[in-house]
Amino acid sequence: MTVGAAIRTDATARPGPLSRWINDGWITTRRNLIKIKRVPDILVFTTLQPIMFVLLFTYVYAGVIDIPGSTYTEFIMAGIFAQTVVFGSTYSGSAMAQDLKDGIIDRFRTLPMSPSAVLIGRTNGDLLINSISMGVMMATGFVVGWRIRSSFLEAVGGVAILLLFAYGLSWVMAFLGMMVRSPEVINNVSFLILFPLTFISNAFVPAETLPPPLRLIAEWNPVTWLVQAARELFGNVPPGTPVGDRWVQQNPELAVLIGVVVILIIFVPLAIRRFSQVTSR
Amino acid sequence: MNFVEAVGLTKTYTPKGAEPVHALDGLDLSVPRGTITAILGPNGAGKTTAVKVLTTLIVPDSGTATIGGIDVLRRPEAIRPIIGVSGQYAAVDENLTGFENLDMVGRLYHLGAKASRARAKELIDLFDLSEAQNRPVKGFSGGMRRRIDLAGALVTQPEVLFLDEPTTGLDPRSRLGMWDIIRSLVSQGSTVLLTTQYLEEADQLADDINVIDEGRVIARGTADELKASVGGQRVELNLVTPDDTVATVEVLRRYGTSEPAVSNDSRTVTVSVASGPEALQLVLRDLEQQNVALFDAGMRRPTLDDVFLRLTGHTTADAEAETVKEKAP
């Protein structure tokens, strides 16, 4: 048996840093795409759950909650979009924890690959899953009567801001996954944090209807800014709806963009640093 | 010339609410080029920590390490292209096929798409992995995963290969298969650092053995040197019937330098002697006079278990028990 073939990594023949970085990011992204293909649960969950939410919320609450100048279906869609993509960003947390548990992070860390590649591949995987979810939810929304009442470009902006927000959150979750190291714990903890975060917001009811302490939390909750931004960009805010006098209420799109940039500035380096130090067991 | 050189490595972990654990406590290590060197020690002796330091996974608290003259701690990015690592827990992606796993590793070594595919195919053939070529690794046996993992460490021909307990948890047949693979690597001149808790494995595979306990090397040499360091030889007799045990022990006492040891089934009796051949002749003569029937009689050198016992004053099993105790809260 000849195990040692004449393959050597020749330092001079190796591609430059940028093309290596792109290669590594693509290879690890591809790994996650194959996983989505091989583990059908992920795809079933990411398509069926949003359909279920759209149907449940629009039909169960439509008669109860009154939205002046519009319908609850029009109101709720941005909320369901936001909730779904926020939860869709948590795969990065449990997946990083699982990779650590399986020891494959050790394999990656002993390869001459760029230390950010695994994280880029991982967060790209979430981005893809969320894109699929968005498509499914929008299609279901159209069926139950949701309509985009803005320009095409604004609608694209609405989809983009939702995906961008979730992308930022994926980096936070990936970092936490490497800190907590247990896929089960990270799932439970993110559930405990993200559920209140999405509910104490304007996602499912107008924030003005919340009791004062919750209302204050809701107004400063980034999910509220995101939902408000998406609602505005999809043209689902009926004309004449009162706007609060806080800056974040008047400029939700900008608030979300600034928030995402801040999150990425903090958590991308933190996650990469953690990746460069962490080892299984 | 030593290809891998580590001097005075220390690493201390402090688990929450427990005493600090000195995983490495001044470990020195050297691996000459083209040889296979074993780190032998019980669970918790620091074997995996040592490998993790040398493979750039963790940074020691103090000490230095070089591979091929390159500083492991200062230039880990220069180390990674020249090493191959295969760990105790097969680091393969469950959802990828055997081929996809190896292809991915090749591409992350920046071999390019074509060369990565060709090398993956080649390794599939070499390691007899055709069964796992096009099926996800999930669902394959531990032996198969371990082979894929080892193949992953050989995607490029690494200048030094680190094998952390390559056969732990494998069934005896898979273990023999793994030994064959490792032997063939060495016959081609690879430099290998292997950790093991199996004395027989170090004896079978390694040119040079470092016995470690509590994070430092307590003895170093070839298997023969280590055994000779215990001194003396043993005469070992296998009896046809346990009825002769008492008479045999009586005879062995005359020529032995220690109290004869009787196995649990009373059929094997062993004693240390000063000079093997001479003692064996005398023992056989006496036993013949007493009509003791033997299945087998011979001299044996001390085993590495004997070595460990002499060096540390405790057996490998004791050392493990101690480690478990230390780790308990």
Boltz contact constraints between the chains, C-beta under 6 A:
constraints:
  - contact:
      token1: [A, 1]
      token2: [B, 126]
      max_distance: 6.0
  - contact:
      token1: [A, 1]
      token2: [B, 184]
      max_distance: 6.0
  - contact:
      token1: [A, 3]
      token2: [B, 126]
      max_distance: 6.0
  - contact:
      token1: [A, 3]
      token2: [B, 154]
      max_distance: 6.0
  - contact:
      token1: [A, 3]
      token2: [B, 185]
      max_distance: 6.0
  - contact:
      token1: [A, 4]
      token2: [B, 157]
      max_distance: 6.0
  - contact:
      token1: [A, 4]
      token2: [B, 188]
      max_distance: 6.0
  - contact:
      token1: [A, 7]
      token2: [B, 119]
      max_distance: 6.0
  - contact:
      token1: [A, 7]
      token2: [B, 156]
      max_distance: 6.0
  - contact:
      token1: [A, 7]
      token2: [B, 157]
      max_distance: 6.0
  - contact:
      token1: [A, 9]
      token2: [B, 81]
      max_distance: 6.0
  - contact:
      token1: [A, 9]
      token2: [B, 109]
      max_distance: 6.0
  - contact:
      token1: [A, 9]
      token2: [B, 156]
      max_distance: 6.0
  - contact:
      token1: [A, 14]
      token2: [B, 110]
      max_distance: 6.0
  - contact:
      token1: [A, 20]
      token2: [B, 110]
      max_distance: 6.0
  - contact:
      token1: [A, 27]
      token2: [B, 104]
      max_distance: 6.0
  - contact:
      token1: [A, 27]
      token2: [B, 107]
      max_distance: 6.0
  - contact:
      token1: [A, 27]
      token2: [B, 108]
      max_distance: 6.0
  - contact:
      token1: [A, 34]
      token2: [B, 96]
      max_distance: 6.0
  - contact:
      token1: [A, 35]
      token2: [B, 95]
      max_distance: 6.0
  - contact:
      token1: [A, 38]
      token2: [B, 95]
      max_distance: 6.0
  - contact:
      token1: [A, 38]
      token2: [B, 136]
      max_distance: 6.0
  - contact:
      token1: [A, 103]
      token2: [B, 89]
      max_distance: 6.0
  - contact:
      token1: [A, 103]
      token2: [B, 91]
      max_distance: 6.0
  - contact:
      token1: [A, 104]
      token2: [B, 91]
      max_distance: 6.0
  - contact:
      token1: [A, 104]
      token2: [B, 93]
      max_distance: 6.0
  - contact:
      token1: [A, 106]
      token2: [B, 57]
      max_distance: 6.0
  - contact:
      token1: [A, 106]
      token2: [B, 91]
      max_distance: 6.0
  - contact:
      token1: [A, 107]
      token2: [B, 91]
      max_distance: 6.0
  - contact:
      token1: [A, 109]
      token2: [B, 57]
      max_distance: 6.0
  - contact:
      token1: [A, 110]
      token2: [B, 55]
      max_distance: 6.0
  - contact:
      token1: [A, 110]
      token2: [B, 85]
      max_distance: 6.0
  - contact:
      token1: [A, 111]
      token2: [B, 108]
      max_distance: 6.0
  - contact:
      token1: [A, 112]
      token2: [B, 80]
      max_distance: 6.0
  - contact:
      token1: [A, 112]
      token2: [B, 81]
      max_distance: 6.0
  - contact:
      token1: [A, 113]
      token2: [B, 108]
      max_distance: 6.0
  - contact:
      token1: [A, 279]
      token2: [B, 57]
      max_distance: 6.0
  - contact:
      token1: [A, 279]
      token2: [B, 58]
      max_distance: 6.0
